C-alpha cells in the first residue's frame, strides 16, 4: 500500500502544509505532481508576467478556501474549484482542480488537491 508519506517522499504528492497553515487550513495539504505542474509550476510566460510559485500556490489555497466556504452543507469530501493561471500565454487560463478531504495515514484529516481526472 502506497501511503501518503510515501507519496510525499517520492514526489507523487508535493507538500503545501506550511503555506496552507498561513492561509487558515488546520490540516496537512498536498498537491498531486500533476496539479502542481498545471497550477503552481512556472512557465516562461508566467515568469514574464511576474508570477512566482508561492503566489500561485497561495491562489490555489485561497480559491479552495472560497470553494469550501461557499459549499454550504454540501459534501465537503470532494470539492471542485477553479483557479486562473498564466500558462503558455500572458492571459490567465482556467485550471480546474478538486480537493479530496479525507483521512491521512493515521486516520487524521488531510487535503489532497488533484486534477479532476485523478484519484
N, C-alpha and C positions, 0 to 999 in steps of 0.2 A: 504494500500500500504506500503510495507516494504522499507523504504528509505535507502540510503547509510549510513547515520548517524546511523540508527537503526542497520544495519548490522555490522558497526564498534563497536557499543556498545555491541551487543550480541555475538561477536566473529565469525560471519559468514564471515566477512572480517577483515583482520589484516592490520593496517595502516603501510605503509613504507615510508611516505612522507618525513620525516626528512632526511633519508639516500638518498632517491631519489633526493632531492634537491642538496645534495652534489655531486650526480652523474650527475647533469645537467638537471634534469627534472624541469619544471616550474609549473607543475600541481600536484594535490594530486594523490598519487599512493597507492593502496592497493592490497593485495593478498587474494584470497579465502583461507579459512582454509585448504581446500584440497591441493591447490597449495603450501601453506606454509609447510604442512606436507610432501609433496613429495620432495620439492626443498630446503627448508630452515631448517626445524627442524632437530636436530641432532639425529642420531642413534649411537649405541655403536661403530660401525665401523667408523663412521665419527669422533667421538671423538678420537678414537685411531689413526686416520690419522691426527690429529691436526686441524681439522676443527672447526670453530665457526659459530654461526648464523649470525653475522654481515658480515663476509666474504662470506658466502653462499648467503646472500641477495644481497650483492654488486655484486656477479657474475650474479645473476638473472637480476639485473637492468642493468648491463653493457651489457649483451647479448641482452637485449631488446633494448637498445640504438643502438647497432650494427645492429640489425634486422630492426629497423626503418630507420636508415641511409642508409642501403642497399636496402630498399624497393623502392627507387626512387619515381616515380609518382604513384605507385600502391596505392590501397586503404589502408589508414593507420588506419582505424577504427577497424580492426581486424587483428592483426599482430601475426604471428606464429613464434616461435623461440625455440631453444634447449639450455639447459644448462647441463654441465657434473657435476654429483653429486655423492659423495661417499654415498652409502645407506647401504646395508647389507654386501657388500664385500669391500675390500680395493680399488678395481679397480673402477674408476668412471663409472657411467652409464648415459645414455642419459635420460633426463627428458624433454618431450615436453610440452611446455606452449603456451598460447595465451594471448595477451593483447587486451582488448576491450577499445577503446578510444572513449569516448562519454561524454554526459552531466552528471554532478553530480546532487545533489538535487536541486540546484538553477539554473540549466542550464549551469553552468560553466564547463569547461572541466575537466575530471578526467580519470585516467587509472586504470583498474582493471585487474590483472593478474590471470588467471584461468588455470585449466587443460583443454585439448581440448574438452572434453565432457560436460563441464559445460557451463551454460548460465548466 
